[in-house]
């Protein structure tokens, strides 16, 4: 389903219900560019620490725009042993809501635009009909503006809120406007002495009464007709309620696509992506907040199919992990293509007719890849199971990075010393952090506890699990005064600070994007 500004409000309830009923969600994004400096291969390094990868992408990629967001929801039909899918393509553009709205600036990369154009991407749907959005801070500011304006109308607001440099005393009327103002005063006074309930004032233009009666005249020589009504308390309250309802609707329109991200966050559903670090970073950057030095949790559970495909038991069976090639390989033995049907009212995709680089299609293919790999894990059970749900414990090893260890040691140590230390545990991969610490990835998760036990009485080095490392970093941050944040219940779920490693490049050296179920809250 294509969703633009013209049908967004009508489609929102459909989106909400699809998210609510889904077993898991798959996402993908299309961007106006990737890197404003180094090319992608130079921008990312297989041995980057999570912090290094995060900071590189934060520096060189966040000035681009995520302008198409693909969401595919997967709901398992137990009776029919099939998944029912609903796919959405959201076209997104930060159109200013009003004169005080943020006027977003972004950059484009010619190669990215040229490539999307060659794939038939419709840029008019972005720039003319894209759905607006506000991040959390902008939403709060807009709410405060509405509240202050409401307080002013009730006589309790700060008179300098809108015009901080305005004169607080009575204004003087220029001689050339006094006759016009006098006629207005007479009409208003007559309203209180007659049975009439309304009075229409003469049309006024910017020339006649600039800054005197209406400071919101729209354009030179455009007439505004002012009607003054005489109402009782009940009618005044009714009109005030109507005004507040209009303001709330305007606020919802301004928040726009961010409401979809709120819904994904609050659902707590597994969110699956392919090579998804940029997708996650842009999503947080545009629809939540400017990326901080240390990333906030925003989604409860994440899984990256590219990283999943490069770990056991898949890495011996899968040679190429690009999305298109991965999908082809997962159609062949020993894997099986899942049975999926498209929900009524949604357009269906034919995988034989590739529509790669349409965000909704890519999200759909990503979900298929996850199902195929998850179901393959069921063949190891006794008896084998054909369907493995997204909540299964079999998925956990691809989520929690349990095979990664954090090691501290003397600065004299070299890589060879680490290989010697872990020689009993088979193949390992070392990713240096600094002169005295590194990540060591074991090939088998069942070796982790044994490795931990060997270091229990060691004096020259220390080994921690990856989870302990992340927890320690969080405690350090909190001890330095970086507390959690909160906001109203219409917006974001309360986040907790964590190291960027939770969604950054895995210390395993694989392509960027952890396949951690990061306790997200987006």
Secondary structure as GFF3:
##gff-version 3
##sequence-region A 1 522
A	DSSP	beta_strand	2	3	.	.	.	ID=ss1
A	DSSP	alpha_helix	8	21	.	.	.	ID=ss2
A	DSSP	beta_strand	24	31	.	.	.	ID=ss3
A	DSSP	alpha_helix	40	43	.	.	.	ID=ss4
A	DSSP	alpha_helix	50	61	.	.	.	ID=ss5
A	DSSP	beta_strand	66	77	.	.	.	ID=ss6
A	DSSP	beta_strand	82	91	.	.	.	ID=ss7
A	DSSP	alpha_helix	110	118	.	.	.	ID=ss8
A	DSSP	alpha_helix	123	127	.	.	.	ID=ss9
A	DSSP	alpha_helix	136	153	.	.	.	ID=ss10
A	DSSP	three_ten_helix	175	177	.	.	.	ID=ss11
A	DSSP	alpha_helix	178	191	.	.	.	ID=ss12
A	DSSP	beta_strand	198	200	.	.	.	ID=ss13
A	DSSP	alpha_helix	206	209	.	.	.	ID=ss14
A	DSSP	beta_strand	227	229	.	.	.	ID=ss15
A	DSSP	alpha_helix	233	255	.	.	.	ID=ss16
A	DSSP	alpha_helix	258	267	.	.	.	ID=ss17
A	DSSP	beta_strand	270	273	.	.	.	ID=ss18
A	DSSP	alpha_helix	277	287	.	.	.	ID=ss19
A	DSSP	beta_strand	301	304	.	.	.	ID=ss20
A	DSSP	alpha_helix	305	309	.	.	.	ID=ss21
A	DSSP	alpha_helix	323	329	.	.	.	ID=ss22
A	DSSP	beta_strand	340	342	.	.	.	ID=ss23
A	DSSP	alpha_helix	359	377	.	.	.	ID=ss24
A	DSSP	three_ten_helix	378	380	.	.	.	ID=ss25
A	DSSP	three_ten_helix	393	398	.	.	.	ID=ss26
A	DSSP	beta_strand	404	408	.	.	.	ID=ss27
A	DSSP	alpha_helix	415	421	.	.	.	ID=ss28
A	DSSP	three_ten_helix	423	425	.	.	.	ID=ss29
A	DSSP	beta_strand	428	434	.	.	.	ID=ss30
A	DSSP	beta_strand	437	442	.	.	.	ID=ss31
A	DSSP	three_ten_helix	445	447	.	.	.	ID=ss32
A	DSSP	alpha_helix	448	454	.	.	.	ID=ss33
A	DSSP	beta_strand	462	465	.	.	.	ID=ss34
A	DSSP	alpha_helix	466	479	.	.	.	ID=ss35
A	DSSP	three_ten_helix	500	502	.	.	.	ID=ss36
###
